[in-house]
Amino acid sequence: MKKVLNFSAGPSKIPTEVLKIAQEQLLDFNDSGISIMTGSHRAKMFEDVHNETIELIKELYKVPDNYKVLFIQGGASMQFAMLPMNLKQSGMVEFVDTGVWSSKAIKEAKIQGLDVNIIASSEESGYDCIPSKMIFSEDCDYGYITSNNTIYGTQYKVYPKCKNLVVDASSDVFSYPIDWKNIGLLFAGAQKNAGLAGVTIVIIREDLLDIAGDDVPSMLKYKNYAKSNSMFNTPPVFSIYLLNLTMKWLRDQGGVEQIQVQNKQKAKILYDVIDSSEGFYVGHSQKDSRSLMNVSFTIRGGYDELQKKFLSKAEEKGMIGLKGHRLLGGIRASIYNAITIEEVQTLANFMEEFKQENFNKKTYEVLNVKCGGCANTLKKTLKEDFGEVEVDLEAMPRKITLDMTDDRMEELKEKLRSLGYPLTTDELSGFDKLSTTAKSFVSCAIGKMSDEE
Ligand SMILES: Cc1ncc(COP(=O)(O)O)c(C=O)c1O
């Protein structure tokens, strides 16, 4: 069988041990003579699996007795609408906006006619962090956060306080222990850390079950799921079965406490490569908001050709699912619970190798740059297209250092020419002929270029 390392953001890797058991049991579940997929959901065979799964979740996640574990279909996205339908009282809800998934939840709450307050947002900085100040008011029906932002690679280190905190934990569920004290409801689609798409896990504090009025459709009411032990209609049996196997696998790993230790080690391996890459790899998230689940980064300030090359080389080496989300671009390595340290190390080694092969830092002397202001203007102008440029303001002539491949050097020259910078000694002699605007723009010229590796 082809060996592939799957860094996909979801659906994502399911532990091989889990898939092997599922394979063994596919045609004949526990000597029943039938597949778990084909028996009645009311039969003891499935009911045992179903109830055991709930117990495993309670045990592993240390869910207090006054919470119910529910299994609902419709994905995590359906929760965006079910929440306001079920939990509205005064009609005022508060959100922290940390990206696409919270924005979608905000939209659905508005559709339900709720008065939505966004108490903090990281939109302005391109969702590169978890806001530092988040204070929910006493009288909101619920306060909403997305604990891990799958696209941007940001994650809460501590949840903010709120009397009814709602957490979308779709991309970091079961990856660290939860302090349930101020949580009203936590939900997660299964397809990242909990197995197969098709089931959404909702863990809700019991007092919240009684809020929903008669106007909430039966299939969208948490209370109906709680009363029927999530058998209000036919549940997604195979997804629940795979969730069961995944929870047993998690127990074998030492539970969420131990998996958290491993997740920290895995993330550190990749962030260390990024941080020591001299700007070749640039992480999207600010350091104190970095996710342990999704590592989103660009190569040399988002240089598309190089990123494509990275992805295709990675694929040649059997590493797939690394393309960043279409909204952010770049690269994203999703390293959920099922990804092993060895797999992450293989990716890290590849990143190092790729950098060695493609990192081409060169220093050029810039003639006639008289002042720091000129040099900084040049630096800013180049940064837009070429990423980070170092300017040595002490040296005379000034020096700029940038990471540059030969083909990109042509692009750089083109850019500089279009800005009115003479490039060679010959062109330099034509400096006088340039327009006044071009001259005043920086009044400097790139002259004799000396390559220094
Ligand atoms: C944090 C988060 N919330 C919600 C969703 C939506 O999940 P679903 O596709 O199950 O509706 C996703 C999907 O990736 C997600 O990452």
The ligand as an ORCA input file, in Angstrom:
! r2SCAN-3c Opt
* xyz 0 1
  C     -13.806     25.477     13.822
  C     -14.807     24.941     12.845
  N     -16.113     25.122     13.078
  C     -17.049     24.649     12.233
  C     -16.701     23.960     11.098
  C     -17.776     23.458     10.167
  O     -17.868     22.086     10.271
  P     -18.910     21.243      9.411
  O     -18.331     21.101      8.064
  O     -19.018     19.953     10.171
  O     -20.202     21.982      9.397
  C     -15.346     23.729     10.819
  C     -14.945     22.992      9.620
  O     -13.804     22.820      9.300
  C     -14.378     24.243     11.717
  O     -13.070     24.059     11.485
*
